[in-house]
């Protein structure tokens, strides 16, 4: 499997219509283009315009919970506000396998060595 790069949460990546058309439903969900039910995300300040992408940074993870087919991570966001993220457990485990965990470790080691 090819590791999926994770964008810097402060970056502004805009997908073209062609990019979006080539994405799977899972990729659209992972990039914040649709919600877990397949609905298009809408900007709160522009209700008639679909949201292209939403970035949140989960800092200071302080809660982990797994129950039935749900996985929860909770902490604070980049503004210090509480943030809870829910995952489908099966989907999460399908995406985050040992190869991806090793890739994450490798990237973190490179980052630490550069500091």
C-alpha positions in Angstrom: 0.0 0.0 0.0 1.2 3.5 -0.7 1.1 5.8 2.3 -1.4 8.7 2.1 0.4 12.0 2.8 -1.2 14.1 5.5 -1.5 17.8 4.6 -0.3 20.5 7.0 -3.5 21.6 8.9 -2.6 25.2 8.3 -2.3 24.8 4.5 -5.0 25.9 2.1 -5.5 23.1 -0.4 -8.2 23.5 -2.9 -9.4 20.6 -4.9 -10.5 21.0 -8.5 -13.7 19.5 -9.8 -11.6 17.0 -11.6 -9.8 16.0 -8.4 -13.1 15.6 -6.6 -14.6 13.5 -9.5 -11.7 11.1 -9.2 -12.0 10.6 -5.4 -13.7 7.6 -3.8 -16.4 8.3 -1.3 -13.9 7.5 1.5 -11.4 10.0 0.1 -14.1 12.7 0.0 -15.0 11.9 3.6 -11.3 11.9 4.7 -10.8 15.3 3.0 -13.9 16.8 4.6 -15.9 17.1 1.4 -18.8 15.0 2.6 -20.0 13.9 6.0 -20.2 10.3 7.2 -23.6 10.0 5.6 -22.4 11.1 2.2 -23.9 14.6 2.5 -21.9 17.6 1.1 -20.4 19.7 3.8 -21.8 23.3 3.8 -20.0 26.5 5.0 -21.8 28.1 8.0 -21.1 31.6 6.6 -22.0 30.7 3.0 -24.9 28.2 3.2 -25.4 28.0 -0.6 -21.8 27.1 -1.3 -20.4 23.6 -0.6 -17.4 23.5 1.6 -14.3 22.4 -0.3 -12.2 21.4 2.6 -12.0 21.7 6.4 -8.9 21.3 8.5 -8.8 20.9 12.2 -5.8 20.1 14.3 -6.3 17.7 17.2 -3.8 18.7 20.0 -3.3 17.2 23.4 -5.2 14.0 22.9 -6.6 13.1 26.3 -9.4 10.6 25.6 -9.5 7.4 23.6 -12.6 5.3 23.5 -13.6 2.2 21.5 -17.1 0.8 21.7 -18.8 -1.6 19.2 -18.0 -0.1 15.8 -17.0 3.4 17.0 -13.6 4.9 17.9 -13.3 8.2 19.6 -10.3 10.5 20.0 -10.8 13.7 22.1 -8.5 16.6 22.9 -8.3 20.3 22.0 -8.1 22.0 18.7 -5.6 24.6 17.4 -7.6 27.2 19.3 -7.7 25.3 22.6 -11.3 24.4 22.3 -12.5 20.8 22.9 -12.6 18.7 19.8 -13.9 15.1 19.5 -13.5 13.0 16.4 -15.5 9.8 15.8 -14.4 7.1 13.4 -16.0 4.0 12.1 -13.7 1.4 13.8 -13.5 -1.0 10.9 -12.8 1.8 8.4 -10.1 3.3 10.7 -8.4 -0.1 11.1 -8.6 -0.6 7.3 -6.8 2.7 6.7 -4.4 2.7 9.6 -2.6 -0.6 9.3 0.9 -1.5 10.4 2.5 -0.2 7.2 1.0 3.2 7.7 2.0 3.2 11.4 5.6 2.5 10.3 5.4 5.3 7.8 4.1 7.7 10.5 7.0 6.7 12.7 9.5 7.2 9.9 8.2 10.7 9.1 8.2 11.6 12.8 11.8 10.4 13.2 12.9 12.5 10.2 11.1 15.5 11.7 12.7 15.1 15.1 16.1 14.7 13.6 15.7 18.0 11.7 14.8 19.9 14.9 
